[in-house]
Amino acid sequence: MPHLLLLRHGQSEWNALGRWQGQADPPLSELGRRQAAAAAARLEPVEVVASSTLQRSLTSAEIIAQAMGCDPPVPVPELIERDVREFSGLTRVQIEERYPGFLEDGRRPPGWEQDDALLARVLAGLNRLAGLVGDRTAVVVTHGGVIYSLEAHLGCPPSRVTNMSGRWVTVAGGRLVAGERIHPLESVEIQTPSSDLL
């Protein structure tokens, strides 16, 4: 039975600037690299590391895999972040200027990747990965939007996903079962307030 720890990536350069990312591909910041290394030191060793193919996740996963003595991360393109279209690259202030009231009302721009489409690809990616992991344990570095979507699907209460925090899930008989939420950097000095930006 595969046990998967879904973790949000370390801080990216756009996280540090307060910019929405979506499927844009900014790299990790220096703090993000330190966060990934600190998380790797606090997690129990695993046998497999996997990742979204966006570089903020992939670099975080590479740091973790190297620290744990694992093979390079297994790429899982279905686990990339939600497509946020015109919000990508913008700060909250810029979004409010260009799309007044959208954030407050929960409205999104045309082409925004809808919840059902996001969830379908995430579930497909996790099921494919589960087949590769088998009866082993894996750290899977992904994105906040992916984790939020999956948690909503599994009936978990909403809770903030900071950089390098995440949730355990088990794949049992083709069904995902939610495990505990973890925050490996909670008491580490390098943890700084992190934006919830996608």
N, C-alpha and C positions, 0 to 999 in steps of 0.2 A: 504494500500500500504506500503510494508516494506521499511524503510529507514535504510541503513547500512553504518556505518563509518568503512572503512577498514584501519586499522593502522598497521604499521610495529612495531614489538616487540622492547623492550628496548635493550640496548647494551648487547650482550652476552660476555662470556669470550673469545670466538674466535674472535669476532669483535674487542675486545681490542688488540688482538695479530695480527690482520691483516690476519687471516686465512679464506679461503673460507669454507663455512659450508654446503650448500646444505641440505641434509636430515640427516646429523650428528646432534647430540643432546646435544651440550654444554649448560650449564646453563647460566642464566643471571649473569652479573657481578654486583657488588654492585652499580656501577653507573647506570646500567640498571634498578635495582630495584627503585632507586631514580627517574629515568626518568619516569617510569610507574606511580609512586605516584604523581609526578608533573603534568603529563598529565591528570590524573584522576581529580586533583584539578582544572584544567583549562577547562575541557570539560563540556558541559551541561549534566546533569544527563540523563541516558537512562534507558529503562526498561529491556533490555536483553544484556548480554555480551556473546560473543562466541569466539572460538579460534581454531587455528591449534592445533594439538596434540603434537607438538614438545615443549619441556619444556621452551625454551626462549619465545615463544608466550604464552603458557599456564600460566606461572608464571606472565607475564605482565598482562594477562587478569584477573587472580585471584586478583592481587593488585587493578586493576580498579574496578572489581565487588565488592570487599569488601568496597572500598572507596565510591561507589555509592549505597551501600545497596542492591545490586542485588543478585539473586541466583548465585551459582557457574557457571562458564562459560560452555556454551554448546559446546561440542567437535565437531569439523568439520574436520575429517582426510583428506578430499580432499583439504584442504587449507594449507597443509604442503609445504615447499619450494621445488623448482625444484631439481631433482636429478642431481648432477654435477659430479658424478662418481669419476674419478681419481683426479680431482681438489680438492676434499674434504679434508680439513685439511692442505692444502698447502697455503703458502703466494704467492703473485704475483712473488716475486723473485724466489721461488722454482718452480713455474709453468714455468717460462721462462727458468730455467735451464733444466727441464725435457722435456718441450714441446716448444722448441725455436720457437718464432714467432707466436704461437697460439693466444695469447691474442691480439696482434697487428692486426692480420689478421681476427680476429673474428672466428677462428676455435675452435672446442671443441673436447674433447676426445670421443672415442667410448662409446656408452651407455648413453651419455648425454641426458636428457629428452628434447625432441623437443618441440617447441612452441605449435604446435597443440595439442599434448598430454597433456601438462600442462594446456592449456586453457580449454580443454574438461573437465578435472576433476575439475578445479576451478569453471567453470560454473555449473557443476552438484552439487557441494557442496553449492554454493550460492543459487541455485534454491531450494534445499532441505531446507536450512536454512530459506529462505524467507517464505516457508510454515509454519515453526515453529514460526517465528516472527510475521506473520500476519500484522496487521495495526500498529505495534509498531516500535520503533527505537532501533537499536542495535549497539554496538561497537563490531567489529570483529577484533581480533588481529591475524595478519598473518605475511607475509614475503615480503621483497622487490621484489623478483622475481615474486611473485604472483601478487602484485600490478602493476608492470611494464607490465606484460603480459596482465592483464585486461585493463589497460589504453591504450595499443596499440590496443587492440581489439575494444575499444570504440572510437578510433580516437583522444585521448588526446595527446597534445604535450608532448614529453619526458621531464621529470624533475626529479631531484634527490630525492630519497626517503630516508630521514634520519630516525634514530631511533625515533619511536613514532610519525612520520608524516604519512599522508595517504590521502585518498580520500573518499568523500561521493558518494554512488551510491543508486539509487532507483530502485526497481523492479516493473515495471509497465506492467501488462498483460503478464508476463513471459519474458519481455525484460528488460535488464539492461540499465539504463540511468545514465551517468556520472554527478556528482555534483562537488562541488568545492574541490580543494586540500587544506588541512589544515596542519599547522605546530604548534601544541600547545606549543612546547618548544622553539620556535624561540627566544623569549626574556628572557628565563629563564637561570639563571647563570650556572646551571649544564649542559646545552647543550654543548657538545664538538663536534669537527669534527668527523663524523661517517663514517666509511668505507661503500662503496656500496656493499661490499662482500655479496654474497648470503648466 
